[in-house]
Amino acid sequence: MALVSIYTVGRLNHPYDHPASREFFEVGYEVFRQANKSGQLIEAFSSNGVPFPEEVKKGDGSPIITLTVWKSLQSLYRFTYSGKHMQALRDRGKWMESYQEKHLSYVVWWTEKLKDISWDEAFKRYNYYIQNGPTPFAFDFKHAFDEKGETCLVK
């Protein structure tokens, strides 16, 4: 059974200990609670101690990265655009830096085994997408591929 991974990247408007950033982390905790309750989230990797890649360090704000694995592309998409996560997306301007230039805030890819997912793999997929655009190797929801590598519409 194929699994789907998503790596997200952004930067906070304020330092980690700022009240607005603390609010972001409180909301994030609730989002992860909802994700766990969904029964669709398989794994959430801790970013503690992970060295940030250069593209994440660029900018003024404090970097935020996530890496999660889901049972299906459909369940990931549904979770992303519903409930507490959807509200957090609507409110992200309160917490996250906006980007002057086009910025890729996430990348998605398929894997067969949970053990193949790592931060290094996430960084590799992200950089691949930046350099090559969406392919079955690394894509986004607007340019999605199914586990066989065929383009698909996610809704």
N, C-alpha and C positions, 0 to 999 in steps of 0.2 A: 504494500500500500504506500503510495507516494504521500509525502508530507510537504507542507509549504512553510517557508521561513520568510520573515520580514525583518529587515534592519531599518531602523529609523534614526535620523540625525537632525539635531537642531541646536540652537543656542539660546540660553535664557537672556532676558533683558537685563537682569540684575544678578549680583553674586548669589551663590547658593544659599547663604544665610539671610538674605533679604526677605521681608514679609511676603512680597509677591511670589518669590521663588518657593517659600515654604507653602504657600497656598497651592502652587503648581504640584508640589510633591504630595500634598494631602489629597488633591484631586486624583493624581496618578495612582495613589494607593487604592482609592475607590475603584478606579478603572481596572486595575489588576485584580481586585476582588471580584468584580463583575466578570472579567475574563475567565478567572478560575471557576466561577460558578457556572459558566456557559457549558462546560464539559467539552469544549472544542480546543482550548489551549492545551498544548502538550507540554511545553517547556518555556520558561522565561529565564534567560541567562543574565547573571549579575554582571554589571559593568565595573564593579569595584576592582581597582587595580589594573584595569585594561588601559594600555597606553593609547591615547587618542591619535588617530592618523592626522597627517598634516592638514587635509581638507577640513577636518573637524575643528582644528585649532584656529583656523582663519576667522577673523571677526572679533568683535569686542566682547560678546557675551560668553557666559560659562557653558561649555558643551554638555549636551544631553544625548545619550545614545541608548537604544533598546534593541534587543534581539530576542525574538520569540518564534516558536514553532507551533503550527496549527494543523488540525486534522484535514482541512480542505481549504481551497482558495475561496470557495463560497462562504464558508463559516468565518474566515478572516475578514472578508469584505463586509459581510453582514454586521459583524462586531464593530468594525471600524466606523461604519456609518449609521450606528444606532446607539441608543442608551447614553450612558455616562461618557463614553468615548466621543460620540458625536457632539455632545455638549462641550467637551474639552476642546475639540477642534474649533468649534465656534468661538470659544473664549481664548484661543491660543495667542491672540495679539496682546493680551494682558501679560503674558508670561514669556513669550518667545520673540526673538529678534525677527523682524521682517527683512527680507533680502531685496537689495536693489536689483541684482541680476537674477536670472533664472537659477533656482537652486533645487536640487533633487533632495527631497526630505525623506525618501524611503526607497527601498528596492526589495523586490520579492523574487523568490526562486524556489524550485522544486528540489526535493531530495528523497532518496529512498530510505536512508538510515539517520536516526537522530544523532548517532555518534559522528556523522560527517559535518554537523553544524558546529561552527566555532566563530569567534570574533574575527580571526584571520580570514575565514571564508566569507564572512559578511563584508569585510573591507574589500576583498577581492571582487566580489559581485558588484558592489557599489562602484568601484573604480571602472570595472568593465562597462557598466551601464553608462557612466559619464563619457567614456571614450567611444562606445559603439552604439549607444541607444538601446532600445528594448529588443531583446531576442529571447528565445527560450532559456538562455543561461541566466538572464537578469532582466526583470521587467517591472512595470507598474500596473495599476488597475486599469488605466485607460488603454494600455497596450499589453493585454494579458495573453498568456499562453497556458494551455492545459498541460497535464503531466506527460502527454505524448509529444509536446512541442508544437501543437497546432494553435493558431490564434483562437481566442475565445472572448466572448462578451461576459463580463462579470457584472451581476446586478442583484 
